[in-house]
Amino acid sequence: MDKALQYIKKQWIIIAGAALGALGGYLYWYFIGCNSGTCPITSSPLNSTLYGILLGGLIGSMFKRDKKRDENNNQSRES
């Protein structure tokens, strides 16, 4: 259980982005969607939600700090 909480604390920004993406994907399907059923992403709520999770997680990962990069930047400034 501790490992799971530790992982969630480490990856919270990606998880939050995925959750927001899921909500956004579902709302996009609900309000805009595709009436004819020929649209591959927006034809079903599952596809739209999964696509939203993927995009939300990717966008959330852009804002995650890299500790190794921060440590390297601090070391180069000190020398």
C-alpha positions in Angstrom: 0.0 0.0 0.0 2.8 2.4 0.8 4.4 1.8 -2.6 1.1 2.6 -4.3 0.7 5.9 -2.4 4.4 6.8 -3.1 3.8 6.2 -6.8 0.6 8.3 -6.8 2.5 11.2 -5.0 5.3 11.0 -7.6 3.0 10.9 -10.6 0.1 13.0 -9.4 0.3 15.6 -12.2 0.1 12.9 -14.8 -2.8 11.2 -13.0 -4.6 14.5 -12.6 -4.1 15.3 -16.3 -5.4 11.9 -17.3 -8.5 12.4 -15.1 -9.2 15.8 -16.6 -8.6 14.4 -20.1 -11.1 11.6 -19.4 -13.7 14.1 -18.3 -13.0 16.3 -21.3 -13.1 13.4 -23.7 -16.5 12.3 -22.3 -17.9 15.8 -22.4 -16.7 16.2 -25.9 -18.5 13.0 -27.0 -21.7 14.1 -25.1 -22.0 17.6 -26.4 -20.3 17.5 -29.8 -19.8 13.8 -30.7 -20.5 12.2 -34.0 -24.1 11.4 -35.0 -23.3 9.3 -38.1 -21.0 6.9 -36.2 -18.3 7.1 -38.8 -15.9 9.2 -36.7 -13.3 6.8 -35.2 -12.7 8.8 -32.0 -15.9 10.4 -31.2 -18.3 7.7 -32.3 -18.5 6.1 -28.9 -18.0 7.5 -25.4 -15.4 4.8 -24.6 -13.1 5.8 -27.5 -13.5 9.5 -26.8 -12.8 9.0 -23.0 -9.7 6.8 -23.7 -8.4 9.4 -26.2 -8.9 12.1 -23.6 -7.0 10.1 -21.0 -4.1 9.6 -23.3 -3.9 13.3 -24.3 -4.5 14.5 -20.7 -1.7 12.2 -19.4 0.7 13.4 -22.1 0.0 17.0 -21.5 0.3 16.5 -17.7 3.7 14.8 -18.2 4.9 18.0 -19.9 4.6 19.8 -16.5 6.4 17.1 -14.5 9.8 18.2 -13.1 12.8 16.0 -13.7 14.9 15.8 -10.6 18.0 14.6 -12.4 17.8 17.6 -14.8 17.3 20.0 -11.8 20.3 18.4 -10.0 22.5 18.8 -13.1 21.5 22.4 -13.5 22.3 23.2 -9.9 25.7 21.5 -10.1 26.6 23.4 -13.3 25.6 26.7 -11.7 27.8 26.0 -8.6 30.9 25.3 -10.6 
